[in-house]
Amino acid sequence: MEAIAALHNRVSQSALVAPAPAGAILDNIKRAALRAADHAMLRPWRFLVIEGEGRHCLGELFVRAREATEGGLSDRERERTLGRPLRAPLLIAAIAACRTNTKVPEIEQLLSAGAAMQNMLNAAYAEGVGAMWRTGDFAYDPVVKAGLGVGDAEHIVGFLYLGTVGEPRPPQMPPDPAQFFVSWGNDR
């Protein structure tokens, strides 16, 4: 798919089923992350690929996180929470691995990790793979972070859910750029 067409038409897909991307297609998605804007080439990111039994382990981790803050869960809430990582056959957790650098502040490194995630989202769309970037409370939860081995100076940027589109979302009308872009400085 042409790059501009992918950037103009990409939409998130939440109804994802097997098969997950694999081989060259998955490799292309991963490689796109590594081309994110990156001041001083710090590469302030790392990624966890979660599939198969790993998705069930992540569901258990999500349950432990909820129980740590809410106490016991009803059977319904426990099953619902266990099922969250099963909404796609493959997940990639993007982690901002910020480095101490006097030239590049942490916010720029976080933005770089977010750009890496966005690159994967766009690459997935260009490859015909359904994708959804999810964050939510679990991305910031200390139990989840510890369970995934996320260090004190690291941050979960989000979970990229990848798979085959099960039920496509209806087409969306793109916003008008004029609503968001204004000229500045030409009137001086």
N, C-alpha and C positions, 0 to 999 in steps of 0.2 A: 504494500500500500504506500502511496506517496506520502511523504512526511507531513506536508501542509494539510492534506485531507485528513490524516489521522489526528492531527492537533485540533482541527476545526470540528471534528465529528465524534471524538471519543466520548463515551458515556460509561458510567459505572454500571455494572451488572451484578445484582445480588443473588439471582437464582442460578447457582453454579453446580454443575454435576461432573462426574467423571466422563471422559478421561481428563487428567491434568496435563498441562503442557509438559513435554519431555524433549530430550535430545536437543537438536539445533534450535528449536523454537524456545525452549527454556534457557538455553545458553544465550540466545539473543536478548532475552529479557534481562538476564543477569548482567550481560555486558553493557546494556543501556544504563544501568545504575552506575557503573564505574566511569561514565562520561559526564556525570553531573558537574555543574559549576563547583569549583573547589579552590578557593583562595589558598595559595602557597602549596597546593598539591598535598595537603595533609591526609586526604582520604579519611575523613573523620566519620566513617561508618563501617558497620559490619552487619551481616545478615544471617538469620537462622532459617533454614529450610525445614518446614514441618509438614510431614505427610504420613500416611499410613497410621501406624500405632501412635506416632508422635502427636497426632491430632487428638487422640483420646487422652494422652498424658496432659496435653494442654487444657483440655476440658476439666480434668481433675484439678489442675492447678487453678483454674478459674473458680472452681467450687471452693477450694481451700481459701482463696482470696476473699470470696464473698462471706464465707463462714467466719473468717477472722474479723470482719467488720460488722456483720449482721447477726452472727450467731447461727444456730441451726436453720437450714433451709427446708421448706416443704418439699415433698417428693416431686411435685410439679416444677418448682423452681430449680431444684437440683438437676432434674432431667433437662430442663431448658438451658441451664448453664453448661452442662456437659455437652450439649449439642451445638453450642456456638462454633467451635472450631470445625465441626462437621459440615458446615454450610458450603464448603468447597473442598475439593480433593487435595489441594496444595495451598499452604500458607507460607509466606515469607515475612518474618519479623524483621523490621528495619530498626537498627539501633544506631543512634548517634554516639559515636565513640570519641567524644571531644578530647582534644589534646591541649596541654598547656602550651600556649604560644602567644608571645607578646604582640605579634603582628596581626594575628587572626583571633578576634574575640569569639567567645563561645556561641553567641547568637549566629554568627556567620557559619560556624560549623554545624549548628542545628539546621540552619537553612539549607546547607549543602546536603545533609542527610535527607531532608524533605525533598530536595531536588532529585536525589537518587531514587527515592520512592516514586516521584512523579514520572521520572524517566521510565521506570519499570511499568508503570500503569499505561503510559503511552505506547511503549513497545508491545505490551500484551495486546492492546487494541489493534495495533498495526499487524500483529501476527494472527489476528482472528481469535484471540483468547479472551474469555470473559474475565473481568477483574473488578475488585472492589477494595478500596483502601478503607480500613476500619481502625478506629482508635478506641474511644470510650474509656471508661474508668479502668479497665484492665491494663491499658497501656501505661498508666501512671501508678498502678498499685504496687506497693513494696513487696508483697508476697509474690506477685507475678514476676516482678523484676528479679527478685532473688532466685526464684525457681528457674528462670531462664538464664541465670548467670550474668545479669546486667549489673555492671559495677556502679559504685556510688557516683562517679563522674559521667555516667552514661545515661541515655534516655531512650525509651522506646518511642520511635517516631510513628509507628503504626504497624498494622498487620495487613499485608497484601493477600487477599483471597483470590486464588486463580483456579480456573476450570473452564469447562465447556458451558456455554450459555444454555440454560435449560428453558427459560421463559424470557425472551427478549423484552426489555423495557420499551414502552412506546416511544416513538421519536420525540425529541424535545426541540422546541423552537429556540435557536441560539439567541442570546441577548444581543442587543444593539451596542456595538463598541462606543458609540457616542454617549451612552449613559454612564460610562466609566472613565473616559479619556477626555481631558480638557487641555487646551493650550495654556502654557504658562510662560511668562517672561517676554512675550512678543509685544506687549503693550507698554513697555518701558521706554 
